[in-house]
């Protein structure tokens, strides 16, 4: 089944997004509900939070980045 975005959003959808930025401070999480109306696709934030990296995880990420560029 191949749905376009207007068909897919014809029912309310709750979605989660994850991101880790270049600051290496943690993982950002956002959950939002998406709906459609006459104006188009709308969204309502439900929750957002940053989950900090431990020092050990941050050090390992930095080690992997440094190894890549050596």
Secondary structure as UniProt FT lines:
FT   HELIX           5..8
FT   TURN            9..10
FT   STRAND          13..20
FT   TURN            22..23
FT   STRAND          26..37
FT   TURN            38..39
FT   STRAND          40..52
FT   HELIX           55..68
//
